[in-house]
């Protein structure tokens, strides 16, 4: 018997099955009364399968979780779940039908340059060096406790020289993808 259950619940069910076989019939051919079904339903709702079900973390716990995640992202222990992955061709076609082929009409359309490959020296180690050089601080808003990206000042993905790279928090990095001429002037490119 292969049940997809975890921990104590699985052990209890397994024990109940074994005990019912030892007694003989168990529940075979019998049904629970309506009163018993109601009791079972109430008890199932009370049972805690997930300890955080219908609860919220305290602000202090949320902050600890956030700091831990930022540290793991900085050290490269965890990466974005979609990093290096691509949609299937069928999915792209479905999205095009749903959203329309609007890319050329969008005011920020740059001619499909997002599909360009990064240079070979674009590595996790290089990004760590840039973040360390910039003291793990966003160079626009000076925040330290956010997830940090590494931005190409001249928007050329193949130009991975340290003087062309800068540390930005994710929200500031998103801002720099609009009005690129303004940001090139701002960073002095």
C-alpha positions as CSV (number, residue, x, y, z in Angstrom):
1,X,0.0,0.0,0.0
2,X,1.7,3.2,-1.2
3,X,0.1,6.3,0.4
4,X,1.4,9.7,-0.4
5,X,1.3,10.9,3.3
6,X,3.9,12.1,5.7
7,X,4.9,11.6,9.3
8,X,2.5,10.7,12.1
9,X,-0.6,10.7,9.9
10,X,0.8,7.9,7.8
11,X,1.9,6.0,10.9
12,X,-1.6,6.3,12.4
13,X,-3.3,5.2,9.2
14,X,-1.0,2.3,8.8
15,X,-1.6,1.3,12.5
16,X,-5.4,1.5,12.0
17,X,-5.2,-0.6,8.9
18,X,-3.1,-3.3,10.7
19,X,-5.4,-3.2,13.7
20,X,-8.5,-3.6,11.6
21,X,-7.0,-6.6,9.9
22,X,-6.2,-8.2,13.2
23,X,-9.7,-7.7,14.5
24,X,-11.1,-9.4,11.4
25,X,-13.6,-7.4,9.4
26,X,-12.6,-3.8,10.2
27,X,-14.9,-1.4,8.3
28,X,-15.3,-3.7,5.3
29,X,-19.0,-3.7,4.2
30,X,-20.0,-1.2,6.9
31,X,-20.5,2.6,6.8
32,X,-20.0,5.3,9.5
33,X,-23.1,6.8,11.0
34,X,-23.9,10.5,10.2
35,X,-23.0,11.4,13.8
36,X,-19.6,9.7,13.4
37,X,-19.0,11.4,10.0
38,X,-19.6,14.8,11.6
39,X,-17.2,14.1,14.4
40,X,-14.6,12.9,12.0
41,X,-15.0,16.0,9.9
42,X,-14.6,18.3,12.9
43,X,-11.5,16.5,14.1
44,X,-10.0,16.6,10.6
45,X,-10.5,20.4,10.5
46,X,-8.8,20.7,13.9
47,X,-5.9,18.5,13.0
48,X,-2.8,20.5,12.2
49,X,-1.1,19.1,9.1
50,X,0.8,22.4,8.5
51,X,1.9,24.1,11.7
52,X,1.5,27.6,10.1
53,X,-1.9,26.9,8.6
54,X,-4.1,30.0,9.1
55,X,-1.3,31.8,11.0
56,X,1.1,34.6,10.1
57,X,4.7,35.1,10.9
58,X,5.6,37.9,13.3
59,X,7.4,40.9,11.8
60,X,10.6,39.8,13.5
61,X,10.4,36.3,12.0
62,X,9.6,37.8,8.5
63,X,12.7,40.0,8.8
64,X,14.9,37.0,9.8
65,X,13.6,35.0,6.8
66,X,14.2,38.0,4.5
67,X,17.8,38.5,5.7
68,X,18.5,34.8,5.4
69,X,17.2,34.8,1.8
70,X,19.2,37.9,0.9
71,X,22.4,36.3,2.3
72,X,21.8,33.1,0.3
73,X,21.2,35.1,-2.9
74,X,24.3,37.2,-2.3
75,X,26.5,34.1,-1.8
76,X,24.9,32.3,-4.7
77,X,23.5,29.5,-2.6
78,X,20.1,30.0,-4.3
79,X,19.2,31.4,-7.7
80,X,16.0,32.7,-9.2
81,X,13.8,29.6,-10.0
82,X,13.5,30.5,-13.7
83,X,17.2,31.3,-14.1
84,X,18.5,29.6,-17.3
85,X,15.0,28.2,-18.1
86,X,12.9,29.0,-21.1
87,X,9.2,28.6,-22.0
88,X,8.4,25.8,-24.5
89,X,7.6,27.0,-28.1
90,X,3.9,25.9,-27.5
91,X,3.7,28.1,-24.4
92,X,5.2,31.1,-26.2
93,X,2.6,30.6,-29.0
94,X,-0.2,30.5,-26.4
95,X,1.0,33.6,-24.7
96,X,1.2,35.4,-28.1
97,X,-2.4,34.6,-28.8
98,X,-3.5,35.6,-25.4
99,X,-1.5,38.8,-25.2
100,X,-1.2,39.6,-28.8
101,X,2.1,40.2,-30.5
102,X,2.5,43.6,-28.9
103,X,6.3,43.7,-28.5
104,X,7.1,45.9,-31.5
105,X,4.4,48.4,-30.5
106,X,5.6,48.8,-26.9
107,X,7.4,52.1,-26.4
108,X,10.3,50.4,-24.7
109,X,10.9,47.9,-27.5
110,X,14.6,47.7,-28.3
111,X,14.5,45.3,-31.3
112,X,14.7,42.0,-29.4
113,X,18.0,42.6,-27.7
114,X,17.0,40.8,-24.5
115,X,17.6,37.5,-26.3
116,X,21.3,38.3,-26.8
117,X,23.7,36.1,-25.0
118,X,26.0,37.4,-22.2
119,X,29.7,37.2,-22.6
120,X,31.6,34.2,-21.3
121,X,33.1,36.0,-18.4
122,X,29.5,36.8,-17.0
123,X,29.7,34.5,-14.0
124,X,28.3,34.3,-10.5
125,X,31.8,35.0,-9.2
126,X,32.0,38.3,-11.3
127,X,28.7,39.4,-9.9
128,X,29.8,38.7,-6.3
129,X,33.0,40.8,-6.9
130,X,30.9,43.7,-8.2
131,X,28.5,43.5,-5.3
132,X,31.4,43.3,-2.8
133,X,33.2,46.2,-4.5
134,X,30.0,48.3,-4.1
135,X,29.7,47.2,-0.5
136,X,26.5,45.3,-1.0
137,X,24.7,48.6,-1.6
138,X,22.4,49.9,-4.3
139,X,24.2,52.7,-6.1
140,X,21.0,54.6,-6.7
141,X,18.9,54.4,-3.5
142,X,21.7,53.3,-1.2
143,X,19.7,50.5,0.3
144,X,21.5,47.4,1.7
145,X,18.7,45.0,2.8
146,X,17.3,44.1,-0.6
147,X,18.1,41.6,-3.3
148,X,20.8,43.1,-5.4
149,X,21.3,42.9,-9.2
150,X,24.3,43.7,-11.3
151,X,23.6,46.2,-14.1
152,X,25.5,46.9,-17.4
153,X,25.9,50.7,-17.5
154,X,26.1,50.8,-21.3
155,X,23.4,48.1,-21.7
156,X,25.8,45.9,-23.7
157,X,25.6,42.3,-22.3
158,X,29.0,41.4,-23.7
159,X,30.8,44.2,-22.0
160,X,31.6,42.7,-18.7
161,X,34.4,45.0,-17.6
162,X,34.1,45.9,-13.9
163,X,34.0,49.6,-14.7
164,X,30.8,48.9,-16.8
165,X,29.0,47.0,-14.1
166,X,27.2,48.5,-11.1
167,X,25.1,47.1,-8.2
168,X,21.4,48.0,-8.1
169,X,18.5,46.8,-6.0
170,X,15.8,45.0,-8.1
171,X,13.4,47.9,-8.1
172,X,16.1,50.4,-9.2
173,X,17.3,47.9,-11.8
174,X,13.8,47.8,-13.3
175,X,13.7,51.6,-13.5
176,X,16.9,51.7,-15.5
177,X,15.3,49.7,-18.3
178,X,13.2,52.7,-19.2
179,X,14.6,55.9,-20.6
180,X,18.0,54.4,-21.2
181,X,19.6,57.6,-22.5
182,X,18.9,59.3,-19.1
183,X,20.4,56.4,-17.2
184,X,23.5,56.3,-19.4
185,X,24.1,60.0,-18.6
186,X,23.3,59.4,-14.9
187,X,26.0,56.7,-14.7
188,X,28.4,58.6,-16.9
189,X,28.6,56.1,-19.7
